[in-house]
Amino acid sequence: MTITRRILLGSVMVLGLAGAATAEYPDRSITLIIPFAAGGSTDVVGRIVAEGMSRELGQQVVVQNVGGAGGTLGAQQAAAAEADGYTILMGTVATHALNPLILEQKPYDPVADFAPVSLLVLVPNVLAVHPDLPVTTVQELIDLAKTEPLAYASSGNGTPLHLSEELFKSMAGVDITHTPIVDRDLR
């Protein structure tokens, strides 16, 4: 991934937050909220972006992981932060498309409370099974799920991984138990 100075500086300025275009900006550290637990794809990308921004801006960009509720807690914290350019969010399809559609009570408005900056990456979902499971194809997995109880893990309720597997279950006509790995469900 190549992040240029233009992308980094433009990203901060496009946020449209007060102070972002002044000559003094940034005069202190910047917080980058990652709305998921450490170690996932959003965290990895966010840390790469934070490192490049720190180098280019001459100020530390501090990564703050705020996991829970499928990204809602972190996005809510970012939306509530002062609009001064010193708090930014690593938004995802979960925080800005899925959660607003499935939450009964919406703690933030994905359009009014944020300004899009840039599409950084596309992250594919991958179907993987434990090597001891006696399957080597998707059809074999479907056949096994129709005869034996199986479970799958996701990064949380309402996340793209969870909804992808629910779509798979529906299309395949199987009942596989969902086990969210990290979540503090507010739904």
C-alpha positions in Angstrom: 0.0 0.0 0.0 1.4 3.4 -1.0 0.2 6.4 1.0 1.5 9.7 -0.4 1.9 12.9 1.5 -0.9 14.4 -0.7 -3.3 11.7 0.3 -2.5 12.0 4.0 -2.6 15.8 4.1 -5.7 15.9 1.9 -7.4 13.4 4.1 -7.0 15.5 7.1 -8.1 18.7 5.4 -11.1 17.1 3.6 -12.4 16.1 7.0 -13.7 19.7 7.1 -13.1 19.9 10.7 -12.2 23.3 12.3 -8.5 23.9 12.5 -7.6 21.3 9.9 -6.5 23.9 7.3 -4.7 26.3 9.6 -0.9 26.8 9.4 -0.5 25.5 13.0 -2.3 22.2 12.4 -1.4 19.8 13.8 0.1 21.2 17.0 -0.6 18.1 19.1 -1.2 14.4 18.6 -4.1 13.1 16.6 -6.3 10.2 17.7 -7.3 7.6 15.1 -10.2 5.6 16.4 -10.3 2.0 15.1 -13.9 0.8 15.9 -12.8 -2.8 16.4 -10.5 -4.8 18.6 -6.8 -4.9 17.8 -5.6 -7.5 15.3 -8.3 -7.4 12.6 -8.0 -6.0 9.1 -9.3 -2.6 10.1 -6.7 -2.3 12.8 -3.9 -3.4 10.6 -4.8 -0.8 7.9 -5.4 1.9 10.5 -2.0 1.3 12.0 -0.3 1.6 8.6 -2.2 4.8 7.9 -1.4 6.2 11.4 2.4 5.5 10.9 2.4 7.3 7.6 0.4 10.2 8.9 2.7 10.6 11.9 5.7 10.7 9.7 4.2 13.2 7.2 2.5 15.5 9.7 5.3 15.6 12.2 2.9 14.7 15.0 2.0 11.4 16.6 -1.1 9.7 15.4 -2.3 7.6 18.3 -4.4 4.5 17.5 -7.2 3.9 19.9 -9.1 0.7 19.5 -12.7 1.0 20.6 -14.3 -2.3 19.9 -17.9 -3.4 20.5 -21.3 -3.4 19.0 -20.0 -4.2 15.5 -18.1 -0.9 15.3 -20.9 1.3 16.7 -19.1 2.2 20.0 -16.0 3.5 18.2 -18.0 5.4 15.6 -20.2 6.9 18.3 -17.1 8.1 20.2 -15.7 9.7 17.1 -19.0 11.4 16.2 -19.1 12.8 19.7 -15.5 14.2 19.6 -14.8 17.9 19.1 -14.8 18.7 15.4 -11.2 20.1 15.5 -9.4 17.6 13.2 -7.7 15.8 16.1 -10.0 12.8 16.2 -10.5 10.8 13.1 -12.3 7.5 12.5 -11.3 4.4 10.5 -14.9 4.0 9.1 -16.0 0.7 7.6 -19.0 -0.7 5.8 -20.2 -1.8 9.2 -20.0 1.6 10.8 -21.4 3.6 7.9 -23.8 1.2 6.1 -24.8 -1.9 8.0 -25.2 -0.6 11.6 -27.3 2.4 10.6 -29.6 0.1 8.7 -30.0 -2.6 11.4 -29.9 -0.5 14.6 -33.2 0.5 16.1 -31.6 3.4 18.0 -28.9 5.1 16.0 -26.3 6.8 18.2 -24.8 8.7 15.2 -25.7 9.7 11.7 -23.2 8.3 9.2 -23.8 11.1 6.8 -24.3 14.2 9.0 -21.7 13.3 11.6 -18.8 12.4 9.3 -17.2 13.6 6.1 -15.7 10.9 3.8 -12.1 11.2 3.1 -10.9 8.3 1.0 -11.4 4.7 0.2 -8.3 3.1 1.6 -8.7 -0.7 1.0 -11.1 -3.4 -0.1 -11.1 -6.3 2.2 -12.5 -9.6 0.9 -14.2 -12.1 3.1 -12.8 -15.6 3.0 -14.5 -18.9 3.9 -12.0 -21.1 5.8 -12.4 -24.2 7.8 -10.3 -26.0 10.3 -8.0 -28.5 8.6 -9.4 -31.4 10.6 -12.8 -30.9 9.2 -13.4 -33.6 6.5 -14.2 -31.2 3.7 -12.3 -29.7 0.8 -15.0 -27.9 -1.2 -17.9 -25.6 -0.4 -20.4 -28.3 -1.5 -18.8 -30.8 1.0 -19.1 -28.2 3.7 -22.8 -27.6 2.9 -23.4 -31.4 2.8 -21.7 -31.8 6.2 -23.7 -28.8 7.7 -26.9 -30.6 6.7 -26.0 -33.7 8.7 -23.9 -32.4 11.7 -24.1 -29.3 13.9 -21.5 -26.7 12.9 -20.6 -23.3 14.2 -18.8 -20.3 12.6 -17.1 -17.3 14.2 -17.3 -13.7 13.2 -15.9 -10.4 14.6 -19.3 -9.5 16.0 -23.0 -9.3 15.5 -24.0 -7.3 12.5 -20.5 -7.1 11.1 -19.8 -7.9 7.4 -18.4 -11.4 8.4 -21.6 -12.2 10.3 -23.9 -11.0 7.6 -21.9 -12.8 4.9 -22.2 -16.1 6.7 -26.0 -15.5 7.3 -26.3 -15.0 3.5 -24.3 -18.2 2.9 -26.6 -20.1 5.3 -29.7 -18.8 3.6 -28.4 -19.6 0.1 -27.1 -23.1 1.1 -30.2 -24.0 3.2 -28.1 -24.9 6.3 -28.3 -24.0 9.9 -24.9 -23.1 11.3 -24.5 -21.5 14.8 -23.0 -18.0 14.9 -20.4 -17.4 17.6 -19.3 -13.7 17.7 -15.7 -13.5 18.8 -15.7 -9.9 20.0 -18.8 -7.9 20.7 -20.8 -5.8 23.1 -24.1 -6.0 21.4 -26.3 -2.9 21.7 -29.0 -4.1 19.3 
